[in-house]
């Protein structure tokens, strides 16, 4: 997933380790699916996560699907984005707060499916 290249056309015919600009092709989220994103932050979280440094590996913007190019921005609603404060990249896997957030989201989705 280097540089966000997730389809073959993004890197076919080029040196994947070259420092050239990305040739990413937009990959939309699946229609009719409530998609969510969780980002980790090594710092306390401010109101919108902007200007924060991320989890030590992934920036806040990247983890939340934000991009300057509207074609590459995932356009997730704010309610479907969440930042785990004081949580590094690998610590996301064992974070109680992250687990609770995921259970909450899935419980709400399950309730919507039963209606």
Biotite code that builds the C-alpha atoms (Angstrom):
import biotite.structure as struc

atoms = struc.array([
    struc.Atom([0.000, 0.000, 0.000], chain_id="A", res_id=1, res_name="UNK", atom_name="CA", element="C"),
    struc.Atom([2.982, 2.272, -0.408], chain_id="A", res_id=2, res_name="UNK", atom_name="CA", element="C"),
    struc.Atom([1.733, 5.746, -1.354], chain_id="A", res_id=3, res_name="UNK", atom_name="CA", element="C"),
    struc.Atom([-1.824, 4.458, -1.277], chain_id="A", res_id=4, res_name="UNK", atom_name="CA", element="C"),
    struc.Atom([-1.370, 2.396, -4.421], chain_id="A", res_id=5, res_name="UNK", atom_name="CA", element="C"),
    struc.Atom([-3.852, -0.440, -4.081], chain_id="A", res_id=6, res_name="UNK", atom_name="CA", element="C"),
    struc.Atom([-4.621, -1.489, -7.660], chain_id="A", res_id=7, res_name="UNK", atom_name="CA", element="C"),
    struc.Atom([-2.203, -2.895, -10.242], chain_id="A", res_id=8, res_name="UNK", atom_name="CA", element="C"),
    struc.Atom([-2.657, 0.089, -12.573], chain_id="A", res_id=9, res_name="UNK", atom_name="CA", element="C"),
    struc.Atom([-1.133, 2.363, -9.920], chain_id="A", res_id=10, res_name="UNK", atom_name="CA", element="C"),
    struc.Atom([2.340, 0.866, -10.283], chain_id="A", res_id=11, res_name="UNK", atom_name="CA", element="C"),
    struc.Atom([2.347, -1.334, -13.401], chain_id="A", res_id=12, res_name="UNK", atom_name="CA", element="C"),
    struc.Atom([5.198, -0.399, -15.744], chain_id="A", res_id=13, res_name="UNK", atom_name="CA", element="C"),
    struc.Atom([7.085, 1.727, -13.222], chain_id="A", res_id=14, res_name="UNK", atom_name="CA", element="C"),
    struc.Atom([9.667, 1.277, -10.502], chain_id="A", res_id=15, res_name="UNK", atom_name="CA", element="C"),
    struc.Atom([7.585, 0.943, -7.337], chain_id="A", res_id=16, res_name="UNK", atom_name="CA", element="C"),
    struc.Atom([10.510, 2.239, -5.264], chain_id="A", res_id=17, res_name="UNK", atom_name="CA", element="C"),
    struc.Atom([11.189, 5.315, -7.435], chain_id="A", res_id=18, res_name="UNK", atom_name="CA", element="C"),
    struc.Atom([10.533, 8.664, -5.728], chain_id="A", res_id=19, res_name="UNK", atom_name="CA", element="C"),
    struc.Atom([8.101, 9.750, -8.456], chain_id="A", res_id=20, res_name="UNK", atom_name="CA", element="C"),
    struc.Atom([4.671, 11.147, -7.691], chain_id="A", res_id=21, res_name="UNK", atom_name="CA", element="C"),
    struc.Atom([1.871, 8.684, -7.229], chain_id="A", res_id=22, res_name="UNK", atom_name="CA", element="C"),
    struc.Atom([-0.246, 7.613, -10.197], chain_id="A", res_id=23, res_name="UNK", atom_name="CA", element="C"),
    struc.Atom([-3.083, 6.431, -7.999], chain_id="A", res_id=24, res_name="UNK", atom_name="CA", element="C"),
    struc.Atom([-6.435, 5.585, -9.481], chain_id="A", res_id=25, res_name="UNK", atom_name="CA", element="C"),
    struc.Atom([-9.472, 6.420, -7.346], chain_id="A", res_id=26, res_name="UNK", atom_name="CA", element="C"),
    struc.Atom([-11.000, 3.369, -5.673], chain_id="A", res_id=27, res_name="UNK", atom_name="CA", element="C"),
    struc.Atom([-14.423, 4.295, -4.304], chain_id="A", res_id=28, res_name="UNK", atom_name="CA", element="C"),
    struc.Atom([-15.859, 2.795, -1.174], chain_id="A", res_id=29, res_name="UNK", atom_name="CA", element="C"),
    struc.Atom([-18.549, 0.177, -1.800], chain_id="A", res_id=30, res_name="UNK", atom_name="CA", element="C"),
    struc.Atom([-22.022, 1.651, -2.267], chain_id="A", res_id=31, res_name="UNK", atom_name="CA", element="C"),
    struc.Atom([-24.552, 0.963, 0.475], chain_id="A", res_id=32, res_name="UNK", atom_name="CA", element="C"),
    struc.Atom([-21.891, 0.111, 3.072], chain_id="A", res_id=33, res_name="UNK", atom_name="CA", element="C"),
    struc.Atom([-21.397, 2.280, 6.158], chain_id="A", res_id=34, res_name="UNK", atom_name="CA", element="C"),
    struc.Atom([-17.617, 2.625, 6.170], chain_id="A", res_id=35, res_name="UNK", atom_name="CA", element="C"),
    struc.Atom([-15.692, 3.856, 9.221], chain_id="A", res_id=36, res_name="UNK", atom_name="CA", element="C"),
    struc.Atom([-12.082, 4.801, 9.919], chain_id="A", res_id=37, res_name="UNK", atom_name="CA", element="C"),
    struc.Atom([-10.000, 4.861, 13.077], chain_id="A", res_id=38, res_name="UNK", atom_name="CA", element="C"),
    struc.Atom([-6.719, 6.763, 13.358], chain_id="A", res_id=39, res_name="UNK", atom_name="CA", element="C"),
    struc.Atom([-4.151, 6.606, 16.115], chain_id="A", res_id=40, res_name="UNK", atom_name="CA", element="C"),
    struc.Atom([-2.426, 9.675, 17.521], chain_id="A", res_id=41, res_name="UNK", atom_name="CA", element="C"),
    struc.Atom([0.709, 9.768, 19.632], chain_id="A", res_id=42, res_name="UNK", atom_name="CA", element="C"),
    struc.Atom([-0.635, 12.955, 21.205], chain_id="A", res_id=43, res_name="UNK", atom_name="CA", element="C"),
    struc.Atom([-3.809, 14.085, 22.880], chain_id="A", res_id=44, res_name="UNK", atom_name="CA", element="C"),
    struc.Atom([-6.524, 14.738, 20.300], chain_id="A", res_id=45, res_name="UNK", atom_name="CA", element="C"),
    struc.Atom([-7.624, 18.211, 19.332], chain_id="A", res_id=46, res_name="UNK", atom_name="CA", element="C"),
    struc.Atom([-11.113, 18.989, 17.997], chain_id="A", res_id=47, res_name="UNK", atom_name="CA", element="C"),
    struc.Atom([-10.584, 17.903, 14.379], chain_id="A", res_id=48, res_name="UNK", atom_name="CA", element="C"),
    struc.Atom([-7.282, 16.034, 14.310], chain_id="A", res_id=49, res_name="UNK", atom_name="CA", element="C"),
    struc.Atom([-5.728, 18.477, 11.840], chain_id="A", res_id=50, res_name="UNK", atom_name="CA", element="C"),
    struc.Atom([-2.063, 19.234, 12.374], chain_id="A", res_id=51, res_name="UNK", atom_name="CA", element="C"),
    struc.Atom([-1.552, 16.143, 14.496], chain_id="A", res_id=52, res_name="UNK", atom_name="CA", element="C"),
    struc.Atom([1.331, 13.846, 13.685], chain_id="A", res_id=53, res_name="UNK", atom_name="CA", element="C"),
    struc.Atom([-0.491, 10.523, 13.618], chain_id="A", res_id=54, res_name="UNK", atom_name="CA", element="C"),
    struc.Atom([0.373, 7.159, 15.124], chain_id="A", res_id=55, res_name="UNK", atom_name="CA", element="C"),
    struc.Atom([4.078, 7.130, 14.297], chain_id="A", res_id=56, res_name="UNK", atom_name="CA", element="C"),
    struc.Atom([3.581, 5.362, 10.959], chain_id="A", res_id=57, res_name="UNK", atom_name="CA", element="C"),
    struc.Atom([0.330, 6.637, 9.414], chain_id="A", res_id=58, res_name="UNK", atom_name="CA", element="C"),
    struc.Atom([-0.777, 10.279, 9.374], chain_id="A", res_id=59, res_name="UNK", atom_name="CA", element="C"),
    struc.Atom([-4.180, 11.240, 10.753], chain_id="A", res_id=60, res_name="UNK", atom_name="CA", element="C"),
    struc.Atom([-5.326, 12.379, 7.307], chain_id="A", res_id=61, res_name="UNK", atom_name="CA", element="C"),
    struc.Atom([-4.344, 9.119, 5.630], chain_id="A", res_id=62, res_name="UNK", atom_name="CA", element="C"),
    struc.Atom([-5.887, 6.929, 8.328], chain_id="A", res_id=63, res_name="UNK", atom_name="CA", element="C"),
    struc.Atom([-9.176, 8.828, 8.072], chain_id="A", res_id=64, res_name="UNK", atom_name="CA", element="C"),
    struc.Atom([-9.261, 8.714, 4.275], chain_id="A", res_id=65, res_name="UNK", atom_name="CA", element="C"),
    struc.Atom([-8.689, 12.443, 3.800], chain_id="A", res_id=66, res_name="UNK", atom_name="CA", element="C"),
    struc.Atom([-6.877, 13.698, 0.726], chain_id="A", res_id=67, res_name="UNK", atom_name="CA", element="C"),
    struc.Atom([-6.303, 17.092, -0.907], chain_id="A", res_id=68, res_name="UNK", atom_name="CA", element="C"),
    struc.Atom([-7.432, 15.636, -4.224], chain_id="A", res_id=69, res_name="UNK", atom_name="CA", element="C"),
    struc.Atom([-11.232, 15.217, -4.008], chain_id="A", res_id=70, res_name="UNK", atom_name="CA", element="C"),
    struc.Atom([-11.022, 12.165, -6.313], chain_id="A", res_id=71, res_name="UNK", atom_name="CA", element="C"),
    struc.Atom([-8.903, 10.361, -3.699], chain_id="A", res_id=72, res_name="UNK", atom_name="CA", element="C"),
    struc.Atom([-10.712, 11.586, -0.570], chain_id="A", res_id=73, res_name="UNK", atom_name="CA", element="C"),
    struc.Atom([-12.983, 8.912, 0.920], chain_id="A", res_id=74, res_name="UNK", atom_name="CA", element="C"),
    struc.Atom([-15.447, 11.598, 2.108], chain_id="A", res_id=75, res_name="UNK", atom_name="CA", element="C"),
    struc.Atom([-16.383, 9.734, 5.266], chain_id="A", res_id=76, res_name="UNK", atom_name="CA", element="C"),
    struc.Atom([-18.818, 11.702, 7.415], chain_id="A", res_id=77, res_name="UNK", atom_name="CA", element="C"),
    struc.Atom([-17.294, 13.042, 10.651], chain_id="A", res_id=78, res_name="UNK", atom_name="CA", element="C"),
    struc.Atom([-19.433, 10.625, 12.669], chain_id="A", res_id=79, res_name="UNK", atom_name="CA", element="C"),
    struc.Atom([-17.675, 7.713, 10.901], chain_id="A", res_id=80, res_name="UNK", atom_name="CA", element="C"),
    struc.Atom([-14.146, 8.930, 11.703], chain_id="A", res_id=81, res_name="UNK", atom_name="CA", element="C"),
    struc.Atom([-12.510, 8.542, 15.096], chain_id="A", res_id=82, res_name="UNK", atom_name="CA", element="C"),
    struc.Atom([-9.071, 9.276, 16.538], chain_id="A", res_id=83, res_name="UNK", atom_name="CA", element="C"),
    struc.Atom([-7.603, 7.210, 19.371], chain_id="A", res_id=84, res_name="UNK", atom_name="CA", element="C"),
    struc.Atom([-5.590, 9.628, 21.500], chain_id="A", res_id=85, res_name="UNK", atom_name="CA", element="C"),
    struc.Atom([-2.179, 8.671, 22.861], chain_id="A", res_id=86, res_name="UNK", atom_name="CA", element="C"),
    struc.Atom([-2.180, 5.480, 20.770], chain_id="A", res_id=87, res_name="UNK", atom_name="CA", element="C"),
    struc.Atom([0.639, 4.367, 18.476], chain_id="A", res_id=88, res_name="UNK", atom_name="CA", element="C"),
    struc.Atom([0.221, 2.324, 15.329], chain_id="A", res_id=89, res_name="UNK", atom_name="CA", element="C"),
    struc.Atom([0.726, -1.135, 16.826], chain_id="A", res_id=90, res_name="UNK", atom_name="CA", element="C"),
    struc.Atom([-1.033, -0.159, 20.055], chain_id="A", res_id=91, res_name="UNK", atom_name="CA", element="C"),
    struc.Atom([-4.246, 0.267, 18.033], chain_id="A", res_id=92, res_name="UNK", atom_name="CA", element="C"),
    struc.Atom([-4.466, -3.538, 17.945], chain_id="A", res_id=93, res_name="UNK", atom_name="CA", element="C"),
    struc.Atom([-4.729, -3.914, 21.717], chain_id="A", res_id=94, res_name="UNK", atom_name="CA", element="C"),
    struc.Atom([-6.391, -0.625, 22.644], chain_id="A", res_id=95, res_name="UNK", atom_name="CA", element="C"),
    struc.Atom([-9.453, -0.987, 24.862], chain_id="A", res_id=96, res_name="UNK", atom_name="CA", element="C"),
    struc.Atom([-10.764, 2.362, 23.559], chain_id="A", res_id=97, res_name="UNK", atom_name="CA", element="C"),
    struc.Atom([-10.460, 1.181, 19.940], chain_id="A", res_id=98, res_name="UNK", atom_name="CA", element="C"),
    struc.Atom([-12.169, -2.093, 20.768], chain_id="A", res_id=99, res_name="UNK", atom_name="CA", element="C"),
    struc.Atom([-15.011, -0.290, 22.529], chain_id="A", res_id=100, res_name="UNK", atom_name="CA", element="C"),
    struc.Atom([-15.439, 2.055, 19.571], chain_id="A", res_id=101, res_name="UNK", atom_name="CA", element="C"),
    struc.Atom([-15.607, -0.867, 17.127], chain_id="A", res_id=102, res_name="UNK", atom_name="CA", element="C"),
    struc.Atom([-18.113, -2.766, 19.280], chain_id="A", res_id=103, res_name="UNK", atom_name="CA", element="C"),
    struc.Atom([-20.261, 0.364, 19.529], chain_id="A", res_id=104, res_name="UNK", atom_name="CA", element="C"),
    struc.Atom([-20.234, 0.896, 15.751], chain_id="A", res_id=105, res_name="UNK", atom_name="CA", element="C"),
    struc.Atom([-21.023, -2.748, 15.058], chain_id="A", res_id=106, res_name="UNK", atom_name="CA", element="C"),
    struc.Atom([-23.811, -2.808, 17.648], chain_id="A", res_id=107, res_name="UNK", atom_name="CA", element="C"),
    struc.Atom([-25.435, 0.220, 15.994], chain_id="A", res_id=108, res_name="UNK", atom_name="CA", element="C"),
    struc.Atom([-25.085, -1.436, 12.589], chain_id="A", res_id=109, res_name="UNK", atom_name="CA", element="C"),
    struc.Atom([-26.607, -4.643, 13.899], chain_id="A", res_id=110, res_name="UNK", atom_name="CA", element="C"),
    struc.Atom([-29.588, -2.727, 15.253], chain_id="A", res_id=111, res_name="UNK", atom_name="CA", element="C"),
    struc.Atom([-30.074, -1.074, 11.866], chain_id="A", res_id=112, res_name="UNK", atom_name="CA", element="C"),
    struc.Atom([-30.044, -4.473, 10.167], chain_id="A", res_id=113, res_name="UNK", atom_name="CA", element="C"),
    struc.Atom([-32.791, -5.818, 12.437], chain_id="A", res_id=114, res_name="UNK", atom_name="CA", element="C"),
    struc.Atom([-35.182, -2.992, 11.594], chain_id="A", res_id=115, res_name="UNK", atom_name="CA", element="C"),
])
